[in-house]
Amino acid sequence: MNDRPSRRLVVEADGGSRGNPGPAGYGALVRDAETGEVLAERAGAIGRATNNVAEYQGLIAGLRAAADIDPDAAVEVRMDSKLVVEQMSGRWKIKHPAMRPLAMQAADVALGFPQVRYGWIPRERNGHADRLANEAMDAAAQGRTWEPPEPQSPEPTPHRAPTTNRLSGWMAPPAPPTTTVLLRHGQTPMSVEKRFSGTVDAGLTDVGYAQADAVAVRLREVEFEAVYCSPLKRARQTADALGRDYVVDDDVRETDFGTWEGLTFGEVRRRFPEELNAWLADPSVPPPGGESILDTVRRVTAARDRILAAHPGARILVVSHVTPIKALTQLALDATPAVLYRLHLDLVSMSTIDWYSDGPAVLRGFNDGIHAAHLVEEGQ
């Protein structure tokens, strides 16, 4: 079975300002990735703004246009703005306050697609989007609103398999999925110092509280049928910042690292070299006096099954920790437990999984922390 989305779309976006800041506008278009056909064009004036603000507005407009065409498509975004591409790819922090809400808007639209990739292109290859942005600014200068050209012919039927599902086009899902949004807690003193902190009940630092507030703003308008939370203090304090009622579920707590609790990886390497090597080589091996990765996967699986049975077709938020979130990701990907050693999760990052009643699951997003990218993270 081919697990790729059945359709690929290309979003080209740009924005500009005549004065920086000055009268500004954006342009965006959506192409069919296989044929190159332009499926949609968007443009608009946004008043007085900077180039970067206009470029983000172009990205948002392009993603929304792609969602109107096919929310199940894989999307490739092409822009000549290095800043926007690097920030949306998670490689650059978003420091300017005007950029953060725009980046979050774009990220929220992107969450609806199974895959979104961002790539930089030279300005000369982004001429179509640049032309649309200038048309919008010209129209505004003349007191007009930019209007898309009249279609020359009726829209062709989209190139889709006659019967599709969210994976590869073999069959339609029997019912809407249950969606779990998995939220890692905020920063603690233990994460700053990179110490094993499974059962250590550390609370949030000031940065951790700021991270929790940032994700609360991100999720303010998102509806959840229920919220589940680990019993550990750092998770509960993160959940408290959301201002919602939640259910404490002991099965989504962090792994018990036994005698390694409170130690750094280097300290464990020096004091328990053989035990650490065995733990890294085999997920069924627990730390001395602790819990194995497989033990964590088993109890997290039980929590998942209870949540899915209680909330079919709903959106659920789970506030938890690194290992339980990785375990659920492993289950969604139908991968071996060894994959847990190859996944990285940032503080207050969100990962989104759709669980379907016929068995397969889809990882819709992983390690999305753009809402807290402006905050200093000094450890995991």
C-alpha positions in Angstrom: 0.0 0.0 0.0 1.2 3.5 -0.8 0.8 5.6 2.3 1.3 9.0 0.6 -1.6 11.4 0.1 -3.4 10.9 -3.2 -2.8 14.5 -4.4 0.0 17.0 -4.2 -0.4 20.8 -4.4 2.1 23.6 -4.7 1.5 26.9 -2.9 3.5 29.9 -4.2 3.3 33.0 -2.1 4.8 36.5 -1.8 4.2 39.9 -0.2 5.6 43.3 -0.5 5.6 46.8 0.9 6.2 50.1 -0.8 8.2 51.7 1.9 8.8 48.9 4.4 6.7 49.8 6.2 4.3 51.3 3.7 1.3 50.3 1.6 1.5 46.6 1.4 -0.1 43.6 -0.3 0.2 39.9 -0.8 -0.2 37.4 -3.6 -0.6 33.6 -3.6 -1.5 30.8 -6.0 -2.0 27.1 -5.9 -0.8 24.7 -8.6 -1.4 21.1 -9.3 2.0 19.6 -8.6 1.8 17.1 -11.4 0.4 19.3 -14.2 1.5 22.8 -13.1 -2.0 24.0 -13.7 -3.0 27.1 -11.6 -6.0 26.1 -9.6 -6.5 29.3 -7.5 -5.2 32.8 -7.2 -5.4 35.1 -4.1 -4.3 38.6 -3.6 -5.1 41.5 -1.3 -4.0 44.8 0.1 -3.4 45.0 3.9 -2.8 48.7 4.5 0.5 49.9 6.0 2.8 47.0 6.9 6.3 45.6 6.5 7.4 43.1 3.8 7.6 40.3 6.3 4.0 40.8 7.5 2.8 40.9 3.8 4.8 37.7 3.1 3.1 35.9 6.0 -0.3 37.1 4.8 0.5 35.6 1.4 1.4 32.3 3.0 -1.8 32.2 5.0 -3.9 33.0 1.9 -2.1 30.4 -0.1 -2.6 27.7 2.5 -6.3 28.6 2.9 -6.8 28.4 -0.9 -5.1 25.0 -0.9 -7.4 23.8 1.9 -10.4 24.9 -0.1 -9.2 22.8 -3.0 -8.2 19.6 -1.2 -7.5 19.5 2.6 -6.3 15.9 2.1 -3.5 16.9 -0.2 0.2 17.0 0.5 1.3 20.7 0.2 4.7 22.1 -0.9 5.1 25.8 -0.1 7.5 27.8 -2.2 8.5 31.3 -1.2 11.5 33.7 -1.8 11.3 34.8 1.8 14.1 33.0 3.7 12.8 34.3 7.0 9.3 32.9 6.5 10.5 29.5 5.2 13.0 29.1 8.0 10.6 30.2 10.8 7.8 27.9 9.5 10.2 25.0 9.2 11.1 25.5 12.9 14.8 26.3 12.3 14.6 30.0 13.2 13.0 31.4 16.3 10.2 34.0 15.8 11.4 37.0 17.8 9.3 39.9 16.3 5.9 40.2 18.1 4.1 41.1 14.8 5.2 37.8 13.3 4.1 35.4 16.0 0.3 35.5 15.5 0.7 35.3 11.8 3.0 32.3 12.1 0.5 30.7 14.4 -2.3 31.3 11.9 -0.3 29.7 9.2 0.6 26.8 11.4 -3.1 26.2 12.4 -4.1 26.1 8.7 -1.2 23.7 7.9 -2.3 21.4 10.7 -5.3 20.5 8.5 -3.1 18.9 5.8 -1.4 15.5 6.1 1.9 17.0 5.1 3.2 20.6 4.5 6.8 21.3 3.4 8.4 24.7 3.0 11.1 25.5 0.5 13.0 28.6 -0.6 13.1 29.7 -4.2 14.9 32.6 -5.9 12.8 35.8 -6.4 12.9 35.3 -10.2 11.1 32.0 -9.8 8.3 33.6 -7.7 7.2 36.0 -10.3 3.6 34.9 -10.5 2.9 35.5 -6.8 4.9 38.8 -6.8 2.8 40.0 -9.8 -0.4 39.2 -7.8 0.9 41.2 -4.8 1.7 44.2 -7.0 -1.7 44.0 -8.7 -3.3 44.1 -5.2 -1.3 47.2 -4.2 -2.0 48.9 -7.5 -5.7 48.3 -7.1 -5.6 49.7 -3.6 -3.8 52.8 -4.8 -6.6 53.4 -7.3 -9.3 52.9 -4.7 -10.2 49.4 -6.0 -10.2 45.9 -4.5 -8.3 43.3 -6.4 -10.6 40.8 -8.1 -9.5 37.4 -9.6 -9.8 37.0 -13.3 -13.0 35.4 -14.6 -12.5 31.6 -15.2 -12.2 30.8 -18.9 -13.9 27.4 -18.5 -15.7 25.4 -15.9 -13.4 23.9 -13.2 -12.3 20.4 -14.3 -13.0 17.5 -12.1 -10.1 17.1 -9.6 -7.7 14.3 -10.4 -8.6 11.9 -7.6 -9.1 8.2 -7.4 -12.9 7.4 -7.4 -12.7 6.0 -4.0 -10.2 7.4 -1.5 -9.3 7.4 2.1 -6.9 9.5 4.2 -4.0 7.3 3.3 -3.7 5.9 -0.2 -7.1 5.8 -1.9 -8.2 2.2 -1.2 -11.3 2.9 0.8 -13.2 5.7 2.5 -13.0 5.8 6.3 -16.2 4.3 7.9 -16.5 7.2 10.4 -14.8 10.4 11.5 -11.7 9.7 13.5 -11.0 10.5 17.1 -8.3 13.1 17.2 -5.9 13.3 20.0 -3.8 16.4 20.4 -0.8 15.5 22.6 0.8 18.3 24.5 4.1 18.1 26.3 4.4 20.0 29.6 6.5 23.2 30.0 10.0 23.7 31.2 11.1 22.5 34.7 14.4 22.9 36.5 15.1 19.2 35.6 14.6 19.8 31.9 16.9 22.9 32.0 19.7 20.6 33.5 18.7 17.7 31.2 18.1 15.3 34.0 16.0 12.1 34.0 12.7 13.2 35.6 10.1 10.5 35.4 8.6 10.4 38.8 10.4 13.4 40.2 7.5 15.8 40.8 9.1 19.0 39.7 7.0 22.1 39.0 7.3 24.6 36.1 9.9 27.4 36.0 9.0 30.9 35.0 9.8 30.0 31.4 7.6 26.9 31.8 4.7 29.0 32.9 5.2 31.4 30.0 5.3 28.4 27.7 2.0 27.1 29.2 0.4 30.6 28.7 1.6 30.6 25.1 0.0 27.3 24.3 -3.2 28.4 26.1 -3.4 31.3 23.7 -2.8 29.0 20.7 -5.6 26.6 21.8 -8.0 29.3 23.0 -10.5 28.9 20.2 -10.0 25.1 19.7 -12.8 22.9 21.0 -12.1 19.7 22.9 -14.6 17.3 24.1 -12.4 16.3 27.0 -8.9 17.0 28.4 -6.8 14.3 30.0 -3.7 15.0 32.1 -0.8 13.2 33.8 -0.9 13.4 37.6 2.6 14.8 37.8 2.9 18.5 38.8 4.5 19.8 35.7 1.7 18.4 33.5 -1.0 19.6 35.8 0.4 23.1 36.0 0.5 23.2 32.2 -3.1 22.0 32.0 -4.1 24.6 34.7 -2.9 27.4 32.4 -5.4 26.3 29.7 -8.3 27.2 32.0 -10.3 24.0 31.2 -11.5 21.1 33.3 -9.5 18.0 32.9 -9.4 14.3 34.0 -6.2 13.0 35.7 -5.1 9.7 34.1 -2.3 7.9 35.8 -1.5 5.9 32.7 -0.3 9.0 30.8 2.4 9.8 33.4 6.1 9.7 32.5 8.3 6.6 32.7 9.7 5.7 36.1 13.5 5.8 35.6 14.2 4.2 38.9 17.7 4.9 40.4 18.4 7.2 37.4 15.8 9.8 38.6 17.5 13.2 39.0 20.7 12.2 37.2 22.0 13.6 33.9 22.7 11.2 31.0 26.4 11.7 31.5 26.1 10.8 35.2 24.2 7.6 34.3 26.8 6.8 31.7 29.6 7.0 34.3 27.8 5.2 37.1 25.7 2.6 35.2 27.4 2.0 31.9 26.3 -1.6 31.4 22.7 -0.9 32.5 22.5 2.1 30.2 23.8 0.2 27.2 21.3 -2.5 27.8 18.4 0.0 28.2 19.4 1.8 24.9 19.6 -1.6 23.1 16.4 -3.2 24.2 13.1 -1.4 25.1 12.1 -4.3 27.3 15.0 -3.6 29.7 14.1 -1.2 32.6 16.5 1.1 34.4 17.5 -0.3 37.8 14.4 -0.2 40.0 12.4 1.5 37.2 10.0 0.9 34.3 10.9 -0.3 30.8 9.9 1.5 27.7 7.6 -1.4 26.8 5.9 -1.2 30.2 5.2 2.5 29.4 3.9 1.6 25.9 1.5 -1.0 27.4 -0.1 1.4 29.9 -0.3 4.2 27.4 -2.0 1.8 25.0 -4.6 1.1 27.7 -5.1 4.8 28.2 -5.5 5.3 24.5 -8.1 2.5 24.2 -10.1 4.0 27.1 -10.1 7.5 25.5 -11.1 6.3 22.1 -13.9 4.2 23.5 -15.2 7.1 25.5 -15.0 9.8 22.8 -15.6 8.3 19.3 -15.2 10.9 16.6 -14.2 13.7 19.0 -11.2 15.9 19.5 -9.3 15.2 22.8 -6.4 17.0 24.4 -3.8 14.9 26.4 -1.3 16.8 28.5 1.6 14.4 29.1 5.3 13.8 28.8 8.0 12.7 26.3 7.8 9.0 26.5 4.0 8.6 26.5 3.7 11.0 23.6 6.4 9.1 21.7 4.7 5.8 22.6 1.4 7.0 21.1 3.3 8.2 18.0 4.9 4.8 17.7 1.5 3.1 17.9 0.0 5.5 15.2 2.9 4.7 12.9 2.7 1.0 13.6 6.5 1.1 14.2 8.7 -0.9 16.5 9.4 0.5 20.0 13.0 1.3 18.8 11.6 4.3 17.0 11.1 6.0 20.4 14.9 6.5 20.5 14.8 8.4 17.2 12.0 11.0 18.0 12.6 14.4 19.6 9.9 16.4 21.4 10.3 20.0 22.4 8.7 21.5 25.6 5.0 22.4 25.1 5.1 21.0 21.6 1.9 19.5 20.2 1.5 16.3 18.2 -1.8 15.4 16.5 -3.0 11.9 15.7 -6.2 10.8 14.0 -7.4 7.3 15.2 -9.8 5.6 12.8 -12.3 2.9 13.9 -11.1 0.5 11.2 -7.6 0.3 12.7 -5.2 2.6 10.8 -4.1 5.9 12.3 -2.6 9.0 10.8 0.0 11.2 12.3 -1.2 14.7 11.4 1.5 16.7 13.1 4.5 16.2 15.3 6.5 18.4 17.6 4.7 21.6 16.7 5.9 24.3 19.1 5.6 27.4 17.0 3.4 29.0 19.7 6.4 29.1 22.0 9.2 29.7 19.5 9.8 33.2 20.9 10.6 31.8 24.4 14.0 30.7 25.5 14.3 27.0 25.9 17.3 26.0 27.9 16.7 22.3 28.1 14.4 19.4 27.5 
